[in-house]
Amino acid sequence: MRVHELARELGLRSSQDILDKLHEHGMQLKNHMSPLTDEQVDIIRKAFPKSATPTPAVLPKPEPQKKTILVRGPIIVKEFAEQLGLKPNQLIAELMMMNIFASINERVDLKIAQQIAEKHGFSFEHEKKIIERKPVTKAPEPAVEPTEDKNEDLATRPPIVTFMGHVDHGKTSLLDKIRNTKVAAGEDGGITQHIGAYTVTINERQITFLDTPGHAAFTQMRARGANLTDIAVIIVDAQDGIMPQTREAIQHARAAKVALMVAINKIDLRGANVDRVKTQLQKEGLAPEDWGGTTICCPVSALTGAGLDHLLEMILLQADMLELKANPGRRAQGYVIEARLEPGMGPTANIVVKRGTLKVGDAITCGPYWGRVKALISDKGIKVRTAGPSLAVKVLGLTAVPEPGMEFQVQANDRVAREMSETALEEKRKQEIAVTPKRLTLDDLMKPASSQAREARKLRLILKGDVQGSLEAIQNSLAGIKSDKVVLDILLASVGNVSSNDVLLARASEAIIIGFHVGKDDGVNATAKREGVEIRLYSIIYELLDEVRNAMVGLLEPIVKQTVVGHAEVLQVFEISRKGTVAGCRCTDGKLTSRARARVKRKGDLLFEGSLISLKRFQNDAAEVRESQECGLRLDNFSSFQPGDIIECFEVEKIAQQL
Ligand code: GDP
C-alpha cells in the first residue's frame, strides 16, 4: 500500500499527515507515492483511527449560509422589503411596531435597517464600504466580496487540468478519449456540450479538463489575468519524444508556476520508446518519479485507452498534494473561457467557477458587463441550478458578450451589478480613448523611478535565438552577471523568430522579449503593440548583455547623496513688494550655485529646507557665487530671514546602485 492510498482509506485531509507522523517515528519517506511497510501502516492506523473526519470525496453541499443584504446610499422601504423577501406593507407594519411611520417610498434609517435585517436572519452591509475598499477602476476587475475565506469554510475542490505539448502528440485525442469513456458513462440524458471545459468523475471525485489544449490558449488566458489551470499535463509522443513545442510547453507551465505532470502517449505504436522519453525528460529537469525524481509520468494510449485510468488517478494524487480548496458557500467568482451570441439564447458565456457557487437568479458582473443568470447548462447539456468550484457551465442571461479571460463575479443584487457595470463601461470607454496598454520596457527599467520595476526586483526575460549554441552562450553570459539584489529570470529560451505566443507569455508574466539574430513572425508587431510588450532584437551579444545589465541596475533604487557646497551668512533683509523677501548675503565658504538646494539655520536650528529661486549679484542673475562675494537670494516658500541666519547650499546626486 502506498501513502496516498492509505490517506484516502483513512479519510485524511492530506497524505502529508502520514509523512509527518512517520517522520515523528524517525521514518523518512520520499513522497506521497512511497510504498509503506506493514509496520508503518500499523503506526498510521493507530495514529489516525478511521473515525476521523473523512475527506469529502465529492464537494459537500454548502451549508446554508447567512445571507447578506448589501445596501448602498439611501435605504428605501420598497427595495429593502424586496431584499428581505417581505411585502412592503409587512415591512411598514414592522416599522410601525418600532414607532417608525414610513411610507413605501421613504427612507429607512441605517441602524433601524440593520436591526430589521438581523431579525430576519440576514447580515447587513453598507455597500459604500465595499465599493471604497475595491473601487472599480479597471474595467475587467469587478469588486470582490469583502471577506477572505475562513479556513473552516474551505472544502476540497476538483483540480483543473490543461493538456499541453507538441502538435500531433495527441492532446485532442486524449481529451476526447477521456471525455467519451468517462463522461458518457452513467450520465442520464443530455447531449455532450462543448463548453470549453468538462468534468469527469473518477472514484467519486472530480477532475475538470480545459477543452482547448496547448500552451498558446493556456498563456492567452493567463495574459488576460485568468489563472485557471492547477495541473499542466505535458503530452509527449512515445515515438517522437520531446520536440521544440514540448520544451516550450514545459517553459510556459513553469512560468505559470503550475504543477507539472507528463503523459507519454501512443504507447500502442511499435516505435514507442517510453524509456527514451524519460531520459529526455530527465535532461529537461523533469526526472520521472520511478527513476528517483519527482515528476509523475504516465504511459498512455489515446487510441486504445491503455493507461488512462492510471493517468486520471495520478492527476487526483497530484491534486491531493496541491491541497486544492475553495469556499463553495460564498458568492461565485471565476473566469470566462468562451463567449458568443447564440441564436435563441442571446449572449452566452462558458465559464469556470473558481470559488463560491454560481446559481440561477444570481446577479453577476462579467468583465464590464452584467446580467442575471437565467439558466445554467452543464457540459453534459443538462440544465443545472448551481455550479460549484472548478466546474464549468454555460451561463445565459448576460446583457452583452464578454471576452475570454474576463472575470465574473456574483454581486449582491441586480442594482449593484448594473451600477458596477455602468462604472466599468464608462471606465472602459475612457481607456479606449486615452490609453495604450501599460508597457514594461527596457527603457522604463533603466529609469530608476519606475515604481513597478522597484517593487519587482526581478527582470523576466524571454530569449529567442537563431541557434541553440548562441542561446546557450547568451544564457551563460547572463548567468555571469552576478547580483544579490536583482534576480534575472529567464522564462523561456528557444530557437526561432519571436512569435505571438512569446508575446502572450511576456504579457502574462510581465517579461521582456530579447531576440538574438532572429526576426519576428507575421503579426507579432501588432500583437506586441496591443499587449504592450517590448521586443528588443540584437545582433551583437555585448550590446544585448549591456542593456540587460543596465535594466537590472535600473531596478535598483539609486542612492541619494547630498554634498554641502558652501555657506553664506545673511547680512540684510530686503522686502521687495512684488517679488517677496530677498536675503542679502555673503558667501563665507565654498560657493552658492543657482541650481543647488538650501537650508536656513538660525543658531544651529534648522528652519527651512528647499530650493533657491533666484541668485543675483549686482541685479544680475548669477550661476555661481564664490567665497567672500556678496549676493541676493530668494528661496521658494521661505521669507522670514533674519540677519545672522546661515544659508547652507547643498547638491543632491542620485547614484546608481551596483548590482
Ligand atoms: P494534438 O495536435 O496534440 O491535439 O494531436 P491529435 O490528438 O490531433 O493527434 C494527432 C494524431 O495522432 C492523430 O492522427 C491521432 O489519431 C493520432 N493519435 C493520437 N493519440 C494516439 C495514440 O495513442 N496512438 C496512436 N497510434 N495514434 C494516436
Boltz pocket constraint, residues with backbone or C-beta under 6 A from the ligand:
constraints:
  - pocket:
      binder: B
      contacts: [[A, 165], [A, 166], [A, 167], [A, 168], [A, 169], [A, 170], [A, 171], [A, 172], [A, 173], [A, 174], [A, 213], [A, 265], [A, 266], [A, 267], [A, 268], [A, 269], [A, 300], [A, 301], [A, 302], [A, 303], [A, 304]]
      max_distance: 6.0
